[in-house]
Amino acid sequence: MRKLITLPGSDRRWRSWPGLVLSLLWLGLGAAHAATPLNGAWREVRTNDTAQVVLAEYRAGQLKSFDPSLLQRFPRSTAGSWVVIASQPPWDNGERVLTIYPPPLSTATVFANGGETQPVALALDDFSAAAHGHGRLAWRVPADLPASAPILLRFEPSPTLSAPVRFQLQSWNEYLQQDAQWLVFAGACFAVMLAMVLMALCFALMLRDVTYAWYAGYIFCYMLIQGIQTGFLFHPLEWSWLSGMAPLAGPAAVALSVAFASLFMMRFCELQRYAPLLRVPIVALAVGMIQLVLMRCSHIALLVDVAQILLNPLLMIGAALLLVAAIVAAARGSRQAWFFLAGWTPLLLLTAMTSAQVNGALPQLDWLNDASLAGGAFEAIVLSLGLADRALGLRHDRDIVRALADHDALTNVLNRRAWTERASALLTNGPPRPIALLFLDLDHFKLLNDRQGHNAGDRALVAVAQALATELRPSDLLGRYGGEEFVALLDGTTPQQAMPVATRLCRRVHRMEIPSGDESMLLSISIGVAIYRDGDDVESLVERADQAMYEAKLSGRNRVCLHADTVPPNAPPGPRLHIVKKRE
């Protein structure tokens, strides 16, 4: 939930939770500028009112007094409110600017010189004037208006609940300095949020994960809400096409932000796993908010009125629902729910404070309005960190699953599928080079299983696999082909190099002295060797190595045999059969 536009009939104005550090920084920047002390008075607009009549009542002390330096809420009425602002002595007749902060969504009309000059209308979506306040309404006081003269303003009825405002009368230089600081502050906040939105959209496309898309929609709608309420979309962005659309675009953005937040939170916090019972009401909340947007945009009076009535109650129910769901998910082990709570809990605190402020409390905390903007940037960063943590967790889980899927559960070497895929990739990639394939088969393994049991056979397979892996290079591909058969692909290995390697493997297995069940025989291994040649694939290479292995078996076992057809014609002569003698 963020700073939300409130509709007629509502009693609250929703805002974002603060990014406290940025908020205090902005508060310090604003407090550095001393404003002229002011007196203020007001009353509601009556029929047949004129500027002269109101000023006469002000001089007679018939208007209600208030402190313009503190937030003051004027009651919402069908006619509006008159406000008189007068500076206290000593007076300064230099260049001055009257500012109204936060900027109301309705029009404020300034009557100077007792209404004798042409009134000036101030509005967020006014593009006719040459200069504008940023994040506030601003009126440059005419040079011929004495500093002691009161300034009369008329606030028109607002389509939303009237938010409290404060007034400042500053020198021109002070105004320009504070205006520039606010532009830097707001620009940085919007830039952070926009960067997070663009990043999330990129990841949504790359990873095909809709969670990032819901997050991007959520932050973008919040940016739109803040851009309308601070006037940033009107000035300095000068989006004139939005003029007059704030009463429609604001509530629509509010409802959509809640819908996106619900969908995002549901996937981000893994409610289906940690809080399945709360998943249905949150989906209903998202659907309900989308329906409110459609009703609001229908231009049918009855539907629009119903949408106005339902929006704020649904916002309050939705905020509590999402908070409860996040707490439950976090308590049950959802790591991402803690990231969500880090942003959502301060929101509720700020919502309570701003609601109290609308009703007249905390008038000195005018920084709450900018806190919602800073909070948006802070939340975007926090949730982005949560998404990054989620992505790393998913990648870690994926790597574990892939490792389990690629490795033989018993021996922990590559299984047949994974070994075949990697061997095929190795054969097709890179420049031409010698590659040797070793096909290994344990001798007397069936006898071991029959006489000592399958548990003894499994232990023997594990021990042999570990011994083979220790003898081979890390770059060699070792896999279990099936049963008691193993395969090893040796990259960059010639026949003259492959035969000694295979012989060493034979000796290593034989020296393990694993009894086969027959006192006269130890477990040994027969190895067939094939050398890669043009046109070979994994299947043909394995087939030739398998044939060589059977030749080694027929020659007496516990030996290495090189397939005759794999020897290149120009290779130097060498033995095709290496016999490993049994230890005495």
Buried (B, 14 or more C-beta within 10 A) or exposed (E): BBBBBBBBEBEBBBBBBBBBEBBBBBBEBBEEBEBBEBBBBBBBBEEEBEBEEBBEBBEEEEBEEBBBBBBBBBEBBEEBBBBBBBBEEEEEEEBBBBBBBBBBBBBBBBBBBBBEEEEBBBBBBBEEBEEBBBBBBBBBBEEEBEBEBBBBBBBBBBBBBBBBBBBBBBBEEBBEBBBEBBBEBBEBBBEBBBBBBEBBBEBBEEEEBEBBBBBBBBBBBBBBBBBBBBBBBBBEEEBEEBEEBBBBBBBBBBBBBBBBBBBBBBBBBBBEEBBEEBBEBBBEBBEBBBBBBEBBBEEEEEBBBBBBBBBBEBBBEBBEBBBEBBBBBBEEEBBBBBBBBBBBBBBBEBBEBBBEBBEEEBBEBBBBBBBBBBBBBBBBBBBBEBBEBBBEEEEEEEEEEEEEEBBBEEBBBBBBEBBBEBBBEBBEEEEEEBBBBBBBBBBBBBBBBEBBEEEBBEBBBBBBBBBBBEBBEEEBBBBBBEEBBBBBBBBEBBBEEBBEBBBBBBBBBBEBEBBBBEEEBBBBBBBBBBBBBEEBBBEEBBBBBBBBBBBBBEBEBBBBBBBEEBBEEEEEEEEBBBBBEEEE
